[in-house]
Amino acid sequence: MTFVDYLTDNPALPIAVLIALVGATLAAIGLRRNRALLVTGTCVLFGGGATVLGWAIVDGAGARAAAVGLVAALLPAPILVGTFLWLGRYRRRPWLVLAFCFGWGACVSTAISLGVNTGAAYLLFRNDMDQNLAAVVSAPVIEEITKLLGPLLVFWLARRHLTGTLDALVYCGLSGAGFALSENVLYASGAYVSGAEALDAAAGIAQVTLLVIVRGLATMFAHPLMIGLSAIGLGKAARKPGRKGLQTVWIIGMLLCGMALHALWNGSSLLGVEWEMPALWFALYPAFLAPLFFTMVGAALWLRSADARRTQTALAPLVSAAQISPPELASLATFARRSAARAWARKFAGPHGEAAMKDFQRAASDVAEQYDLASIGRPWDERAFAEGMHRMAAARAVYTGRDPRTPPALWDGRRYHVTFPDGVSRPIEPPAQPVMPLPLAPVPPPPPAYAVPYA
């Protein structure tokens, strides 16, 4: 069967491609003119990609197998998606951008990769070569390129939302998570058909369960790990504005590293079968891939902590300008301190105080982001800076003065002005280290009723 014959027998595929093209056109038109048109076009684009995938899976495995595959693929999805949302939760990232990256990986990247890999397998077959070579020849190339294209669009068209490596890891990780979800539907539906045809439906469910354990749990981070290398290049490029050549070198160089890792991942399975060494992949996983994965996890956590430290560094000038006090700045330095500050606010100002402290921290991160953009020569938003400062002041007013053991005090940029019990305000030199209000000793209980007061 030729490719033209295949399209003739499957008319839904060219229709889905046409829908995707219409959606891409609408999104391009709405990019600069109309946000509603942009969102509509993007949804239509994703709908076209999802139709391609749905038709291919149902046509190859059947509706029942597709339903089983979808349920199986959704089981590990909350863990996978939640990991990247947690990783970037302390920076305000528009949910539309996050959803776009996930949808791009799940619908567009997977649909394009499926078409290219199918075509590559067909060409290999026509030339009397093993079709499985497509997993090493074409899959690493097209899959890594298409997964990266979504975050690249954010970098090109909404650069203010991608300012460093942590942003790139979140966006690329969501794109990889979306790709893994759709690919798991494809593999799980095939596993169900394989088991059901060999024995019965129960065997098909058993095959799917095994696939979920191995692929959905043990190796669920494979695609995000591979695109994570590209994310490093994209994040480095974001930190080098105006240097197009260096940006290109970082992006392409790390993309090639991701392709090489992907080829090694797929090739280990094929070589194990070819060399009659089925344990090759299982040996490669703990020896190389697992250490690399935990290295990437460590790097992601370090970047997340560095994001908090950068907030402290960026906002340091506000201390001398009397816009923020030294303890407030110190409370932003680590996420453990931020958590302690929220607990302190909840203890003395209730849930509203905790929410206000959380908003204070997010506003501080937004202000620090504007300082950071200016420091690397990127355009910064004066309005966002002013709004962030206003939000910090409004949040501070909710919990300030609620701790009964803290005397009223003001910070003038050099000294504290503390109001003593006699009602007189006196200047106090700040200590060498910022005095944090946390952790706090418990409030001492009232004296028992039979206690004799001192004369």
KAVENJO-V936136 format. One record per pair of residues at least 12 apart in sequence whose C-alpha atoms are under 6 Angstrom apart, sorted by sequence separation. I is the first residue (numbers start at 0). J is the second residue. If there is no record, write none. Layout:
BEGIN
I | J
I | J
END
This chain:
BEGIN
191 | 203
194 | 206
268 | 280
341 | 353
415 | 427
120 | 133
267 | 280
414 | 427
26 | 40
119 | 133
414 | 428
25 | 40
26 | 41
341 | 356
414 | 429
190 | 206
191 | 207
23 | 40
190 | 207
232 | 249
233 | 250
311 | 328
22 | 40
232 | 250
366 | 384
22 | 41
150 | 170
187 | 207
22 | 43
23 | 44
150 | 171
232 | 253
311 | 332
366 | 387
22 | 44
229 | 253
308 | 332
19 | 44
228 | 253
229 | 254
307 | 332
362 | 387
307 | 333
19 | 47
146 | 174
18 | 47
112 | 141
228 | 257
362 | 391
112 | 142
15 | 47
225 | 257
359 | 391
15 | 50
359 | 394
15 | 51
108 | 145
108 | 146
12 | 51
355 | 394
104 | 146
352 | 397
103 | 149
352 | 398
175 | 222
175 | 223
100 | 149
348 | 398
172 | 223
314 | 367
310 | 364
313 | 367
347 | 401
347 | 402
49 | 106
310 | 367
48 | 106
52 | 110
48 | 107
171 | 230
45 | 106
48 | 110
168 | 230
167 | 230
164 | 231
167 | 234
109 | 178
100 | 170
104 | 174
164 | 234
104 | 175
163 | 234
101 | 173
105 | 177
100 | 173
101 | 174
104 | 177
105 | 178
100 | 174
104 | 178
163 | 237
162 | 237
163 | 238
101 | 177
105 | 181
83 | 169
321 | 411
321 | 412
320 | 412
319 | 412
318 | 412
326 | 433
72 | 180
325 | 433
326 | 434
326 | 435
72 | 183
72 | 184
69 | 184
68 | 184
140 | 258
68 | 187
139 | 258
68 | 188
139 | 261
65 | 188
139 | 262
64 | 188
135 | 262
135 | 266
75 | 215
END
